[in-house]
Amino acid sequence: MSATLPEEQLSQIAILIKQNQALILKNQDSWLSDEGVAKRFGVSVSLITKWRKQFGLPFSQIGEVRRYSTKEVDDWFKGFSPQRILSRAS
């Protein structure tokens, strides 16, 4: 027994599928590795590790896989300042 949907519903489903695929692609681009963050800011991976450990660079980790949200990293970096580094050193 096979059921068919009206053309209007099929058209709406096709639109939703395209929108979903676009969101998936967008979200795939929004996570970076340590190397990706280092490249984004033009610094070394060891500096990214230091920022993460000492200054709270936000990240997500599952097992051995660590990723950084581009939005969270960009927002964090906007608030990052030399004064913040100096206040932690003293």
Biopython code that builds the backbone (N, CA, C, O; Angstrom):
import numpy as np
from Bio.PDB.StructureBuilder import StructureBuilder

atoms = [
    (1, "MET", "N", (0.838, -1.172, 0.000)),
    (1, "MET", "CA", (0.000, 0.000, 0.000)),
    (1, "MET", "C", (0.888, 1.242, 0.000)),
    (1, "MET", "O", (1.720, 1.406, 0.893)),
    (2, "SER", "N", (0.730, 2.081, -0.949)),
    (2, "SER", "CA", (1.547, 3.261, -1.100)),
    (2, "SER", "C", (0.673, 4.505, -1.039)),
    (2, "SER", "O", (-0.356, 4.589, -1.709)),
    (3, "ALA", "N", (1.094, 5.469, -0.228)),
    (3, "ALA", "CA", (0.338, 6.713, -0.113)),
    (3, "ALA", "C", (1.114, 7.825, -0.796)),
    (3, "ALA", "O", (2.345, 7.833, -0.789)),
    (4, "THR", "N", (0.401, 8.745, -1.374)),
    (4, "THR", "CA", (1.043, 9.897, -1.997)),
    (4, "THR", "C", (0.540, 11.165, -1.333)),
    (4, "THR", "O", (-0.599, 11.240, -0.870)),
    (5, "LEU", "N", (1.401, 12.143, -1.300)),
    (5, "LEU", "CA", (1.049, 13.435, -0.711)),
    (5, "LEU", "C", (0.643, 14.408, -1.801)),
    (5, "LEU", "O", (1.072, 14.283, -2.948)),
    (6, "PRO", "N", (-0.183, 15.375, -1.442)),
    (6, "PRO", "CA", (-0.529, 16.402, -2.416)),
    (6, "PRO", "C", (0.717, 17.192, -2.829)),
    (6, "PRO", "O", (1.670, 17.306, -2.058)),
    (7, "GLU", "N", (0.702, 17.723, -4.027)),
    (7, "GLU", "CA", (1.843, 18.455, -4.584)),
    (7, "GLU", "C", (2.285, 19.604, -3.670)),
    (7, "GLU", "O", (3.483, 19.848, -3.526)),
    (8, "GLU", "N", (1.345, 20.300, -3.060)),
    (8, "GLU", "CA", (1.675, 21.419, -2.173)),
    (8, "GLU", "C", (2.506, 20.953, -0.978)),
    (8, "GLU", "O", (3.471, 21.617, -0.599)),
    (9, "GLN", "N", (2.143, 19.834, -0.393)),
    (9, "GLN", "CA", (2.899, 19.300, 0.738)),
    (9, "GLN", "C", (4.282, 18.830, 0.305)),
    (9, "GLN", "O", (5.260, 19.028, 1.027)),
    (10, "LEU", "N", (4.368, 18.212, -0.864)),
    (10, "LEU", "CA", (5.675, 17.790, -1.381)),
    (10, "LEU", "C", (6.584, 18.991, -1.605)),
    (10, "LEU", "O", (7.783, 18.936, -1.331)),
    (11, "SER", "N", (6.006, 20.066, -2.102)),
    (11, "SER", "CA", (6.769, 21.290, -2.330)),
    (11, "SER", "C", (7.273, 21.873, -1.008)),
    (11, "SER", "O", (8.421, 22.307, -0.921)),
    (12, "GLN", "N", (6.434, 21.885, 0.006)),
    (12, "GLN", "CA", (6.826, 22.395, 1.317)),
    (12, "GLN", "C", (7.917, 21.524, 1.938)),
    (12, "GLN", "O", (8.846, 22.041, 2.559)),
    (13, "ILE", "N", (7.808, 20.230, 1.776)),
    (13, "ILE", "CA", (8.834, 19.317, 2.294)),
    (13, "ILE", "C", (10.169, 19.566, 1.606)),
    (13, "ILE", "O", (11.213, 19.567, 2.258)),
    (14, "ALA", "N", (10.142, 19.777, 0.297)),
    (14, "ALA", "CA", (11.372, 20.056, -0.444)),
    (14, "ALA", "C", (12.031, 21.338, 0.063)),
    (14, "ALA", "O", (13.253, 21.397, 0.194)),
    (15, "ILE", "N", (11.232, 22.357, 0.345)),
    (15, "ILE", "CA", (11.763, 23.619, 0.883)),
    (15, "ILE", "C", (12.396, 23.384, 2.253)),
    (15, "ILE", "O", (13.485, 23.889, 2.528)),
    (16, "LEU", "N", (11.723, 22.625, 3.108)),
    (16, "LEU", "CA", (12.260, 22.341, 4.438)),
    (16, "LEU", "C", (13.564, 21.551, 4.364)),
    (16, "LEU", "O", (14.486, 21.799, 5.140)),
    (17, "ILE", "N", (13.641, 20.620, 3.451)),
    (17, "ILE", "CA", (14.877, 19.838, 3.279)),
    (17, "ILE", "C", (16.020, 20.757, 2.885)),
    (17, "ILE", "O", (17.118, 20.641, 3.430)),
    (18, "LYS", "N", (15.784, 21.672, 1.947)),
    (18, "LYS", "CA", (16.837, 22.615, 1.522)),
    (18, "LYS", "C", (17.263, 23.517, 2.676)),
    (18, "LYS", "O", (18.455, 23.762, 2.864)),
    (19, "GLN", "N", (16.298, 24.010, 3.446)),
    (19, "GLN", "CA", (16.630, 24.865, 4.586)),
    (19, "GLN", "C", (17.436, 24.096, 5.625)),
    (19, "GLN", "O", (18.390, 24.631, 6.191)),
    (20, "ASN", "N", (17.062, 22.850, 5.878)),
    (20, "ASN", "CA", (17.779, 22.016, 6.834)),
    (20, "ASN", "C", (19.212, 21.757, 6.373)),
    (20, "ASN", "O", (20.142, 21.808, 7.178)),
    (21, "GLN", "N", (19.390, 21.484, 5.101)),
    (21, "GLN", "CA", (20.732, 21.242, 4.576)),
    (21, "GLN", "C", (21.595, 22.495, 4.705)),
    (21, "GLN", "O", (22.781, 22.406, 5.022)),
    (22, "ALA", "N", (20.997, 23.663, 4.459)),
    (22, "ALA", "CA", (21.738, 24.918, 4.599)),
    (22, "ALA", "C", (22.163, 25.141, 6.048)),
    (22, "ALA", "O", (23.280, 25.592, 6.304)),
    (23, "LEU", "N", (21.277, 24.828, 7.002)),
    (23, "LEU", "CA", (21.626, 24.965, 8.418)),
    (23, "LEU", "C", (22.728, 24.000, 8.825)),
    (23, "LEU", "O", (23.627, 24.356, 9.587)),
    (24, "ILE", "N", (22.655, 22.793, 8.318)),
    (24, "ILE", "CA", (23.701, 21.808, 8.626)),
    (24, "ILE", "C", (25.050, 22.299, 8.118)),
    (24, "ILE", "O", (26.045, 22.225, 8.839)),
    (25, "LEU", "N", (25.098, 22.798, 6.891)),
    (25, "LEU", "CA", (26.353, 23.314, 6.344)),
    (25, "LEU", "C", (26.855, 24.501, 7.152)),
    (25, "LEU", "O", (28.049, 24.611, 7.429)),
    (26, "LYS", "N", (25.943, 25.385, 7.527)),
    (26, "LYS", "CA", (26.329, 26.558, 8.314)),
    (26, "LYS", "C", (26.916, 26.135, 9.653)),
    (26, "LYS", "O", (27.936, 26.676, 10.079)),
    (27, "ASN", "N", (26.287, 25.177, 10.319)),
    (27, "ASN", "CA", (26.773, 24.731, 11.618)),
    (27, "ASN", "C", (28.079, 23.961, 11.517)),
    (27, "ASN", "O", (28.878, 23.991, 12.453)),
    (28, "GLN", "N", (28.315, 23.277, 10.414)),
    (28, "GLN", "CA", (29.586, 22.572, 10.240)),
    (28, "GLN", "C", (30.742, 23.560, 10.196)),
    (28, "GLN", "O", (31.841, 23.255, 10.658)),
    (29, "ASP", "N", (30.500, 24.730, 9.646)),
    (29, "ASP", "CA", (31.541, 25.739, 9.529)),
    (29, "ASP", "C", (31.756, 26.512, 10.822)),
    (29, "ASP", "O", (32.701, 27.296, 10.914)),
    (30, "SER", "N", (30.902, 26.310, 11.825)),
    (30, "SER", "CA", (30.984, 27.140, 13.011)),
    (30, "SER", "C", (31.805, 26.526, 14.149)),
    (30, "SER", "O", (31.835, 27.081, 15.247)),
    (31, "TRP", "N", (32.460, 25.413, 13.911)),
    (31, "TRP", "CA", (33.305, 24.789, 14.924)),
    (31, "TRP", "C", (34.728, 24.664, 14.409)),
    (31, "TRP", "O", (34.950, 24.251, 13.271)),
    (32, "LEU", "N", (35.690, 25.022, 15.248)),
    (32, "LEU", "CA", (37.099, 25.005, 14.861)),
    (32, "LEU", "C", (37.911, 24.113, 15.802)),
    (32, "LEU", "O", (37.564, 23.936, 16.970)),
    (33, "SER", "N", (38.984, 23.563, 15.270)),
    (33, "SER", "CA", (39.949, 22.812, 16.075)),
    (33, "SER", "C", (40.918, 23.813, 16.718)),
    (33, "SER", "O", (40.826, 25.016, 16.475)),
    (34, "ASP", "N", (41.845, 23.307, 17.538)),
    (34, "ASP", "CA", (42.896, 24.167, 18.099)),
    (34, "ASP", "C", (43.646, 24.877, 16.976)),
    (34, "ASP", "O", (43.915, 26.076, 17.045)),
    (35, "GLU", "N", (43.973, 24.111, 15.946)),
    (35, "GLU", "CA", (44.708, 24.676, 14.815)),
    (35, "GLU", "C", (43.884, 25.733, 14.081)),
    (35, "GLU", "O", (44.422, 26.746, 13.634)),
    (36, "GLY", "N", (42.583, 25.495, 13.961)),
    (36, "GLY", "CA", (41.710, 26.446, 13.291)),
    (36, "GLY", "C", (41.609, 27.766, 14.034)),
    (36, "GLY", "O", (41.599, 28.832, 13.418)),
    (37, "VAL", "N", (41.534, 27.696, 15.372)),
    (37, "VAL", "CA", (41.487, 28.923, 16.174)),
    (37, "VAL", "C", (42.820, 29.663, 16.074)),
    (37, "VAL", "O", (42.852, 30.887, 15.945)),
    (38, "ALA", "N", (43.919, 28.909, 16.133)),
    (38, "ALA", "CA", (45.238, 29.530, 16.018)),
    (38, "ALA", "C", (45.370, 30.259, 14.676)),
    (38, "ALA", "O", (45.856, 31.389, 14.622)),
    (39, "LYS", "N", (44.943, 29.617, 13.620)),
    (39, "LYS", "CA", (45.003, 30.235, 12.295)),
    (39, "LYS", "C", (44.100, 31.465, 12.226)),
    (39, "LYS", "O", (44.470, 32.480, 11.638)),
    (40, "ARG", "N", (42.921, 31.370, 12.825)),
    (40, "ARG", "CA", (41.959, 32.483, 12.803)),
    (40, "ARG", "C", (42.557, 33.742, 13.420)),
    (40, "ARG", "O", (42.319, 34.846, 12.928)),
    (41, "PHE", "N", (43.338, 33.587, 14.499)),
    (41, "PHE", "CA", (43.891, 34.739, 15.192)),
    (41, "PHE", "C", (45.373, 34.967, 14.902)),
    (41, "PHE", "O", (45.970, 35.913, 15.417)),
    (42, "GLY", "N", (45.964, 34.106, 14.081)),
    (42, "GLY", "CA", (47.360, 34.293, 13.690)),
    (42, "GLY", "C", (48.341, 34.070, 14.828)),
    (42, "GLY", "O", (49.341, 34.777, 14.950)),
    (43, "VAL", "N", (48.042, 33.073, 15.665)),
    (43, "VAL", "CA", (48.915, 32.759, 16.796)),
    (43, "VAL", "C", (49.235, 31.263, 16.771)),
    (43, "VAL", "O", (48.722, 30.520, 15.933)),
    (44, "SER", "N", (50.087, 30.836, 17.698)),
    (44, "SER", "CA", (50.468, 29.424, 17.763)),
    (44, "SER", "C", (49.411, 28.606, 18.501)),
    (44, "SER", "O", (48.604, 29.142, 19.261)),
    (45, "VAL", "N", (49.434, 27.296, 18.259)),
    (45, "VAL", "CA", (48.529, 26.388, 18.966)),
    (45, "VAL", "C", (48.845, 26.397, 20.454)),
    (45, "VAL", "O", (47.936, 26.276, 21.276)),
    (46, "SER", "N", (50.121, 26.537, 20.817)),
    (46, "SER", "CA", (50.469, 26.567, 22.242)),
    (46, "SER", "C", (49.875, 27.792, 22.934)),
    (46, "SER", "O", (49.536, 27.727, 24.116)),
    (47, "LEU", "N", (49.745, 28.899, 22.219)),
    (47, "LEU", "CA", (49.118, 30.082, 22.806)),
    (47, "LEU", "C", (47.616, 29.856, 22.993)),
    (47, "LEU", "O", (47.033, 30.318, 23.974)),
    (48, "ILE", "N", (46.992, 29.147, 22.052)),
    (48, "ILE", "CA", (45.574, 28.805, 22.199)),
    (48, "ILE", "C", (45.390, 27.946, 23.448)),
    (48, "ILE", "O", (44.445, 28.155, 24.208)),
    (49, "THR", "N", (46.280, 26.985, 23.664)),
    (49, "THR", "CA", (46.223, 26.143, 24.866)),
    (49, "THR", "C", (46.357, 26.992, 26.122)),
    (49, "THR", "O", (45.624, 26.787, 27.089)),
    (50, "LYS", "N", (47.275, 27.934, 26.118)),
    (50, "LYS", "CA", (47.462, 28.822, 27.267)),
    (50, "LYS", "C", (46.210, 29.657, 27.506)),
    (50, "LYS", "O", (45.766, 29.789, 28.646)),
    (51, "TRP", "N", (45.635, 30.221, 26.447)),
    (51, "TRP", "CA", (44.408, 31.015, 26.589)),
    (51, "TRP", "C", (43.281, 30.166, 27.164)),
    (51, "TRP", "O", (42.514, 30.629, 28.008)),
    (52, "ARG", "N", (43.185, 28.925, 26.703)),
    (52, "ARG", "CA", (42.130, 28.032, 27.172)),
    (52, "ARG", "C", (42.316, 27.719, 28.655)),
    (52, "ARG", "O", (41.363, 27.790, 29.431)),
    (53, "LYS", "N", (43.543, 27.374, 29.048)),
    (53, "LYS", "CA", (43.801, 26.952, 30.418)),
    (53, "LYS", "C", (43.852, 28.116, 31.403)),
    (53, "LYS", "O", (43.340, 28.000, 32.517)),
    (54, "GLN", "N", (44.453, 29.218, 31.018)),
    (54, "GLN", "CA", (44.668, 30.315, 31.962)),
    (54, "GLN", "C", (43.639, 31.435, 31.873)),
    (54, "GLN", "O", (43.421, 32.152, 32.849)),
    (55, "PHE", "N", (43.005, 31.594, 30.712)),
    (55, "PHE", "CA", (42.138, 32.752, 30.533)),
    (55, "PHE", "C", (40.717, 32.403, 30.114)),
    (55, "PHE", "O", (39.929, 33.286, 29.773)),
    (56, "GLY", "N", (40.393, 31.119, 30.139)),
    (56, "GLY", "CA", (39.012, 30.716, 29.936)),
    (56, "GLY", "C", (38.492, 30.759, 28.512)),
    (56, "GLY", "O", (37.301, 30.988, 28.300)),
    (57, "LEU", "N", (39.362, 30.543, 27.527)),
    (57, "LEU", "CA", (38.891, 30.458, 26.147)),
    (57, "LEU", "C", (37.848, 29.340, 26.073)),
    (57, "LEU", "O", (38.169, 28.188, 26.367)),
    (58, "PRO", "N", (36.608, 29.653, 25.687)),
    (58, "PRO", "CA", (35.545, 28.643, 25.721)),
    (58, "PRO", "C", (35.717, 27.548, 24.672)),
    (58, "PRO", "O", (36.120, 27.812, 23.539)),
    (59, "PHE", "N", (35.404, 26.314, 25.069)),
    (59, "PHE", "CA", (35.515, 25.174, 24.158)),
    (59, "PHE", "C", (34.545, 24.090, 24.589)),
    (59, "PHE", "O", (34.004, 24.126, 25.695)),
    (60, "SER", "N", (34.333, 23.139, 23.718)),
    (60, "SER", "CA", (33.547, 21.945, 24.021)),
    (60, "SER", "C", (34.434, 20.745, 23.736)),
    (60, "SER", "O", (35.240, 20.759, 22.806)),
    (61, "GLN", "N", (34.274, 19.705, 24.550)),
    (61, "GLN", "CA", (35.109, 18.521, 24.361)),
    (61, "GLN", "C", (34.304, 17.264, 24.615)),
    (61, "GLN", "O", (33.564, 17.161, 25.593)),
    (62, "ILE", "N", (34.466, 16.305, 23.706)),
    (62, "ILE", "CA", (33.905, 14.972, 23.877)),
    (62, "ILE", "C", (35.059, 14.007, 23.668)),
    (62, "ILE", "O", (35.606, 13.906, 22.569)),
    (63, "GLY", "N", (35.423, 13.305, 24.719)),
    (63, "GLY", "CA", (36.582, 12.415, 24.637)),
    (63, "GLY", "C", (37.828, 13.231, 24.356)),
    (63, "GLY", "O", (38.140, 14.182, 25.074)),
    (64, "GLU", "N", (38.530, 12.853, 23.312)),
    (64, "GLU", "CA", (39.757, 13.551, 22.931)),
    (64, "GLU", "C", (39.521, 14.686, 21.936)),
    (64, "GLU", "O", (40.453, 15.407, 21.578)),
    (65, "VAL", "N", (38.277, 14.841, 21.494)),
    (65, "VAL", "CA", (37.969, 15.839, 20.462)),
    (65, "VAL", "C", (37.537, 17.145, 21.114)),
    (65, "VAL", "O", (36.529, 17.200, 21.820)),
    (66, "ARG", "N", (38.321, 18.206, 20.865)),
    (66, "ARG", "CA", (38.038, 19.528, 21.407)),
    (66, "ARG", "C", (37.706, 20.452, 20.241)),
    (66, "ARG", "O", (38.427, 20.488, 19.244)),
    (67, "ARG", "N", (36.613, 21.197, 20.370)),
    (67, "ARG", "CA", (36.210, 22.129, 19.322)),
    (67, "ARG", "C", (35.800, 23.454, 19.945)),
    (67, "ARG", "O", (35.361, 23.516, 21.093)),
    (68, "TYR", "N", (35.953, 24.501, 19.164)),
    (68, "TYR", "CA", (35.647, 25.855, 19.589)),
    (68, "TYR", "C", (34.561, 26.431, 18.689)),
    (68, "TYR", "O", (34.666, 26.365, 17.464)),
    (69, "SER", "N", (33.530, 26.989, 19.287)),
    (69, "SER", "CA", (32.483, 27.667, 18.536)),
    (69, "SER", "C", (33.038, 28.997, 18.034)),
    (69, "SER", "O", (33.565, 29.786, 18.819)),
    (70, "THR", "N", (32.922, 29.248, 16.745)),
    (70, "THR", "CA", (33.467, 30.507, 16.207)),
    (70, "THR", "C", (32.804, 31.709, 16.872)),
    (70, "THR", "O", (33.479, 32.699, 17.157)),
    (71, "LYS", "N", (31.508, 31.644, 17.123)),
    (71, "LYS", "CA", (30.820, 32.774, 17.764)),
    (71, "LYS", "C", (31.341, 33.005, 19.175)),
    (71, "LYS", "O", (31.644, 34.137, 19.551)),
    (72, "GLU", "N", (31.445, 31.929, 19.959)),
    (72, "GLU", "CA", (31.928, 32.063, 21.335)),
    (72, "GLU", "C", (33.370, 32.551, 21.383)),
    (72, "GLU", "O", (33.717, 33.392, 22.211)),
    (73, "VAL", "N", (34.205, 32.027, 20.499)),
    (73, "VAL", "CA", (35.609, 32.432, 20.465)),
    (73, "VAL", "C", (35.729, 33.906, 20.048)),
    (73, "VAL", "O", (36.504, 34.660, 20.638)),
    (74, "ASP", "N", (34.970, 34.306, 19.043)),
    (74, "ASP", "CA", (35.011, 35.706, 18.601)),
    (74, "ASP", "C", (34.534, 36.642, 19.706)),
    (74, "ASP", "O", (35.138, 37.689, 19.938)),
    (75, "ASP", "N", (33.450, 36.267, 20.391)),
    (75, "ASP", "CA", (32.943, 37.091, 21.498)),
    (75, "ASP", "C", (33.963, 37.166, 22.632)),
    (75, "ASP", "O", (34.185, 38.232, 23.205)),
    (76, "TRP", "N", (34.579, 36.028, 22.952)),
    (76, "TRP", "CA", (35.588, 35.986, 24.010)),
    (76, "TRP", "C", (36.769, 36.882, 23.643)),
    (76, "TRP", "O", (37.268, 37.640, 24.475)),
    (77, "PHE", "N", (37.207, 36.786, 22.398)),
    (77, "PHE", "CA", (38.388, 37.543, 21.966)),
    (77, "PHE", "C", (38.126, 39.048, 21.986)),
    (77, "PHE", "O", (39.037, 39.829, 22.260)),
    (78, "LYS", "N", (36.892, 39.463, 21.699)),
    (78, "LYS", "CA", (36.553, 40.889, 21.746)),
    (78, "LYS", "C", (36.756, 41.461, 23.148)),
    (78, "LYS", "O", (37.115, 42.628, 23.300)),
    (79, "GLY", "N", (36.526, 40.639, 24.169)),
    (79, "GLY", "CA", (36.697, 41.091, 25.543)),
    (79, "GLY", "C", (38.076, 40.830, 26.115)),
    (79, "GLY", "O", (38.346, 41.187, 27.262)),
    (80, "PHE", "N", (38.937, 40.224, 25.352)),
    (80, "PHE", "CA", (40.283, 39.876, 25.803)),
    (80, "PHE", "C", (41.177, 41.102, 25.682)),
    (80, "PHE", "O", (41.157, 41.788, 24.660)),
    (81, "SER", "N", (41.962, 41.380, 26.720)),
    (81, "SER", "CA", (42.799, 42.580, 26.686)),
    (81, "SER", "C", (44.114, 42.343, 27.410)),
    (81, "SER", "O", (44.218, 41.432, 28.232)),
    (82, "PRO", "N", (45.119, 43.159, 27.108)),
    (82, "PRO", "CA", (46.395, 43.049, 27.824)),
    (82, "PRO", "C", (46.225, 43.255, 29.334)),
    (82, "PRO", "O", (46.943, 42.645, 30.127)),
    (83, "GLN", "N", (45.279, 44.111, 29.731)),
    (83, "GLN", "CA", (45.043, 44.342, 31.154)),
    (83, "GLN", "C", (44.594, 43.051, 31.851)),
    (83, "GLN", "O", (44.953, 42.792, 33.000)),
    (84, "ARG", "N", (43.822, 42.269, 31.147)),
    (84, "ARG", "CA", (43.354, 40.996, 31.699)),
    (84, "ARG", "C", (44.526, 40.054, 31.930)),
    (84, "ARG", "O", (44.565, 39.340, 32.933)),
    (85, "ILE", "N", (45.474, 40.049, 31.010)),
    (85, "ILE", "CA", (46.667, 39.216, 31.158)),
    (85, "ILE", "C", (47.489, 39.683, 32.359)),
    (85, "ILE", "O", (47.922, 38.873, 33.178)),
    (86, "LEU", "N", (47.698, 41.000, 32.454)),
    (86, "LEU", "CA", (48.502, 41.545, 33.546)),
    (86, "LEU", "C", (47.850, 41.310, 34.907)),
    (86, "LEU", "O", (48.547, 41.041, 35.885)),
    (87, "SER", "N", (46.523, 41.409, 34.981)),
    (87, "SER", "CA", (45.841, 41.200, 36.259)),
    (87, "SER", "C", (45.970, 39.749, 36.711)),
    (87, "SER", "O", (45.993, 39.486, 37.913)),
    (88, "ARG", "N", (46.055, 38.809, 35.786)),
    (88, "ARG", "CA", (46.232, 37.398, 36.124)),
    (88, "ARG", "C", (47.670, 37.110, 36.565)),
    (88, "ARG", "O", (47.914, 36.194, 37.351)),
    (89, "ALA", "N", (48.622, 37.902, 36.052)),
    (89, "ALA", "CA", (50.034, 37.671, 36.345)),
    (89, "ALA", "C", (50.381, 38.138, 37.755)),
    (89, "ALA", "O", (51.331, 37.635, 38.355)),
    (90, "SER", "N", (49.628, 39.090, 38.287)),
    (90, "SER", "CA", (49.979, 39.634, 39.600)),
    (90, "SER", "C", (49.244, 38.971, 40.736)),
    (90, "SER", "O", (49.445, 39.331, 41.896)),
]
sb = StructureBuilder()
sb.init_structure("model")
sb.init_model(0)
sb.init_chain("A")
sb.init_seg("    ")
for serial, (resi, resn, name, xyz) in enumerate(atoms, 1):
    if name == "N":
        sb.init_residue(resn, " ", resi, " ")
    sb.init_atom(name, np.array(xyz, "f"), 0.0, 1.0, " ", f" {name:<3s}", serial, name[0])
structure = sb.get_structure()
